[in-house]
Amino acid sequence: MGGEHTADPPYGVDDALESIGTTLDERVTCEELAGYVCGRVCDAAAVDLLPENAPCSPPPDDPGLERMATAGRTELLEAWGVEGARPLSMRALDERRPVTDSPMDLSGCGARQAVAVPLVGQGQQYGALLAVRNDPPFSDRDIAVAGFAARLAAVHLGHSRRYTSMRGTVFRLQRALLSEPGRPHPNLDLATRYLPAGGGTLVGGDWFETVRLHFGRTLLVLGDVMGHGLDAAVDMNAYRSMLRYIASTDLPPHRVLRRLDAAVAEDGSRRPATCLLVQVDPARGTASLTSAGHLPPALFSADGTGELLDVPVGPPLGTGIGGYELTTRTLAPGDMLLLFTDGLVERREEDIDVSLARLAGLRLRPGASVEESLADVLEHLDAGHAEDDVAVLAARIRRRPEV
């Protein structure tokens, strides 16, 4: 009969592949699955998931399912899974196969039928797809289409949960490696932040460090290993360890970069990285700066106005080319240095000079602490929604109390 669900559907495998699993977001995958089957094989659909690490067959008095998505005429779903009854979705999980419920007449709305299909991928059950329709009953073809869509969604749910688990592992590793930087000199006020980017990318190789030197000096370090994920986090730790060792010899900052660049190039297994070194001498009130392909630091004066410092830029670390130069800047009382990775300022489809000018144009509160000033910078630049990871280090020479 024309218009019936049992007619040959104008869709196939490619249609499902293009519609389901477009992201690694678990909820989006459930919404795509419900939307795909609704209108193709049913009038209403829902996706019920088990929580991660939950048993596949929870006890009857606690089904343990969470409704993640619905589509179509959602009022039709209420008859299956009402309070006090074993949800049809749970029965499908118990029996590990599609389960149908006999047609019934509810409130004079006509005969209805439901089918629940377990979401199974690589031997793991994630939940069930519930599909409901009016006349006629589900055909074998309808159930096969729903089953294929459910299996496809289950595969993507597995990818999503593995990705989430890996991202959590990498993030915890990076946080452990990044912890608080080394102990600076008592004459230096210091504040740091690391903000991982949201969305789909794994945490990256952004890092900061401070190395206490002789004669009251402190070396400030800000680096960014190219790429994201576990490899970037591991390489970040390798760079950090090598820099600590080389900096402990108390070489000038540009020579520290030369040694580090040569060591990484000789190793040959590390990703390239950018790096900015600033050696602060509180006694002389100076900062000596050198850069390996990194963005320049900003300097905010005591009245809250900012500027970008002009630092000679050499090649990123790992090339073996060297060629790093040193420049020195006098620090006035109350000046605050701000070292940062590109995630703080870069915006998609915006020239980097415009992004840097936005930072330099900030007006910070005069008299604010380093912690307060850093928090203001992050808020003004909306760093919490940055498109890439953000690592920031702020430092100011501590005023000695007047006798």
N, C-alpha and C positions, 0 to 999 in steps of 0.2 A: 504494500500500500504506500502511495506517495506520502512523503513527509515523515514516515515512521523511522524510529531509531534503527530498525533492523535492515534498512536499505544500505547498500554499499556506501561507506563513508567517503567523502572527498578529501581524505587525509591519509598520511602514511607515516612511515618511520622517520623520514626527514623532517616532517612537521613537528614531531615530538622532540627530536634532537635539537631543533632550533628554538623550541619554546621552553624547555625545562633545563635548569642548571646553568643559567647564564652568568651567575655569580657564585662566590663561595659563601654567601650568606644563607644560613640554614632556613630562616624564616622566608626569605625570598623564594627559595627552591620549593618550599611547601605551597606558597601562594601560586607559583607557576604551575605546579602539579594540579591543584584544585581548579585553576582557571582553564587548564588544557582539557580536562575531562568534562567540565561543565559546558553544556551546549553541544558536545560531541556525542557523549554517551549517557548523559544524565541531566537533570534539571537543577540539582544542587550537589555540592561536594564539600567535603571537609577532610583535613589531614590532621591526624592525631599522632603525636610522637611520645615515645618513651624517653625519660631523662637519660642522659649519658650514664653508662655503667649500671643501669637498672636491670633487674632480671626480666627475661622475655615474657614471663607469665606471672605478673603480680597476683596476689590473693584477690578473690572476688570482692571483698569488702573495701579494697583499695586498688582500683584498676591502674593508677599511676600514669595515666595518659594525659597529655596536655594538648588542647586544641590549638594548633599553630596557624591554621588558615581555613577560610571558608570561601565559597563562591556560589553564585546563582541564588535561587530562592531558599534562603537559609532557614525559613520557618519549616521547611519540609524535613530538616535534620532533627528536629526536636523529638520525634517518636523513637529514634534509635540512640540509646545511651542516656535515657532519662534517669533521674536520680533514683537509686535503689535497684537498678537493673544492671545486669552485666552488659556493657556496651558491645555493640556488634563488632566494633574495631578490635576489641580484646578477644572476641571469639575467633576472629581471623588469625590473630597472633597465636592463640592457643593451638589451633588446628593447622597453622602454617600453610594455609591455602585460602583462595577466595571463598567467602561465605555469604549466601544470600538470605534475605528474610522474606517470608511469603507476603504476597500482596495483602493489603488491608485497607479498610475504608475508615478514614479518620474525619470526623466532623462533617461528613457528607461531601468531602473534597474529592472523592474518587479513589480508585485503587492506586496504591503506591507500592514500590518495591525498593529495597536497598541491597547493595552489595558492598562488602568490606574486603579490601585486598591488602595483604600484608606488604609492608615495605621491607624487602629483603635484598641485601647486597653483600656479596662476598661472605655469605654465611652469617651475616649479622642482621638482626631484626631491629629496625628503627621506629616502627610504629605501623600505622595502617591508613589507607585511603578509604573513605566512606563516600559512596555515590548513591544518590536517591533520585527516583524518577516516577512519573505517572505512567499510565499505560503506554505501550505494551510492556511486558516483562523484559528483563535484560536478556539479550541473545548471547550465544557463545562468543560471537565476534565482539560484542560490546565488552564482555568480561575480559576477553583477550587484549583489547585495546587498553582498558583500564589497568590490566596486569602489566603490560609492557611499559606504560607510563610510570607505574609505581616502581617497577624494577629500575628504570632509568633514574628516577628521582632518588631511590635508595643509594645508587652508586654515587650520585653527587652529594648526598648527605654524608656518606662515608668520607668523601674527599674533604668536605667542609669540617667535619669533626677532627680528622687527622691534621688538617691545616691549622685549626684552632689550637690543638694540642701542641703542635710543633712551634707555633708562634709563641705560645705561653712558655715553652721550654727555653726558646731562644731569648725571650725577653727576660726571664729569670736569670739566665746565664749572663746576659749583658748587664743587668742590674748588679749582679754579684761582682762582675769584673770592673764595672764603672764606679761602684760605691762612692765614698767620699774621696776626694783627691788627697795627696800627701800633705803632711803638716807644713803649712807655710810659716814664715817668720812672724813672731808676735807683733811686729810693727805693720802688719798688713791685714786689713779687713777683707774678707773674701765671701762670695756667694756664688753658688752654682745651681744649674737646673738641667735636667735631661727630660725631654718630652717626646715620647715615641709618636710617630704619625698615626692617625687613625686610618680606617678603611682597609684596603686590601694588601698593602705592602708589609713585608716583614720588617722588624726592627733592623736598623743599619749599624754602621761602624763609627758613629759619632762618639767622641771621647774628649775628656779634659783631664788635666793633671797639674799638680804643682810640685816643684822640687826645691827643697830648702838648700841653699848654698851658704858658702862661708861669708863672713863679714855682713851678716844681716840681709843678704840678697835672697830673692825668690824667683824661680823660673816658672812662668805661667805658660801652659801648653793647651792648645785647642787643635784637635785633629779630626779628620773625616776620611775613613776608609771607603773606597768606592764600592757600591753595591749594597745589598741587603741580605739578611738571613744569617744562618749559623756560621758560614765561612767568613762573612764580614765581621761578626762578633769575635771570632777566634783570632783573625788577623789584627783586629783592633787591640786585643790583649797583647799580641806579639809586639806590635809597634810600641805600646805603652811600656812594656818590660824593657825593650831595647833602649828606649829613650831614657828611662830612669838610670840605666847603667851608664850610658854615654854622658848624661848630664852630671852624674856624680863626679866626673873628672874635672868639673868646673871650667870647661872650655867656653869661649864666647858663643852666643846663640847660633850664629851663622855656621860656626865650625861644628856645633852639635848636629845641625841639619846635614852637613856634608858627611859626617861619620854615619849618621843614621841612613842616609840615602845610599851610601856605599854598601852598608851591611845588608839592607833590604835587597839591593840589586844583586849582590853576590848570592844571597839565599835563593832568589828566583821563584819562590813559591807563594809570595805574598801579593795581594792586590795593591795597586797604587793607592796613595793616600795624599791628601793635602794636610798641611800642618802650619801652625803659626806659633812662634815662640816670642815671649816678651819677658826679658829679665828686668825685674824691678829692684832698684837700689834705693831704699828709703833714706839712707844717710845722705846721699847726694841728690835725692829727689829727681831721679832719671829713670827712663824706661828705654831699653835697647831692644829693637824689634827686627825680626827676620821672618820671611814667609816662603813656604814651599807650595806655591799654587793656591794659597788660601785667601779668602776675602780679608780686607783690612779691618783692624779693630776700630771701634768708635771710642771717642773720649768725651766725657761729659764733665763740664766744669762745675765749680761750686754753685753757680747761679742756675744750673739746670740745662744750659745750652749745650748742644752736641756738635761734633765734627768727626769726619773720617780721617784717620791718620794715613799719611803717604808712606807706604812700606814697599821697598823693592821686592818684586815677586820672582822667585825662581821656579824651576819645574817641580811638579809633584814628586814625592818620595817614591823611590823604586826604579827610577829611570837610570840612575848611575851617572847622570850628566853633571850634577853639582851646580855650581855657579850661584850660590846664595850670598847675599850681601846684607850688611847691617846698617841700621839707622838708629839714631838716638833722639829721644824727645824729653824735654824737661817737663816735670809734673809739678803744677802749682798746687798749693794746699787745697784739699777738697776735690781734686780731679779724680774721676772714676774711669778706669779702663773697662771696656766691654769687648770680650772676645766671643765669637759666635760661629756656628756653622750656617751654611746657606739656607737651611730650612727656616731660619728665623725671618729672613727677608724675602726670599724668592717667591714670586707669584706667577702662576701659569700665564703665558702670553703677555708678560710684562718685562720690559728691559731691566736688566739687573741694576743699571745706574739709577733708574727710577726707584727701585726697591731700596737701594742703599740710601738714596736721598731722603726717603721716608723715615728711615731710622735716624739719620743725622739731624733731621728736622724736629725730632721730638723735644719737648721741653719738660724736663723732669723737675720734681719738687725740690727747691733749695733746702738743704738741711736734712733731707731724707737719708736714712741709713742705706748701706749697700744692698741689704736684703730688700728693703722697700723700693729702692730704685730699680732693682732687677725685676721685681714683681710688676712695677709700673710699665717697664719696657715690654714685658711679655703680654700684658693686658692690652696696651695700645696697639701692638702689632698682631693681636689675635693669635698668639702662638699656639694656643690650645687646639686650633683648627688648621694648623700648618699642613702643607701637602707633603712634607718630608720631615724626618726626625730633626729635633732641635736640641743642640747642646750649647749652653751659654755659661760663661765665666766672667764675673765682675770682681774688680779689685780696686782698693783705694788705700793709700798710705795712711796708717793710723796716726792720728795726732797724739803727740806726747803731752801728758798733763803738765800745765804750767806750774812751776814751783813758786 
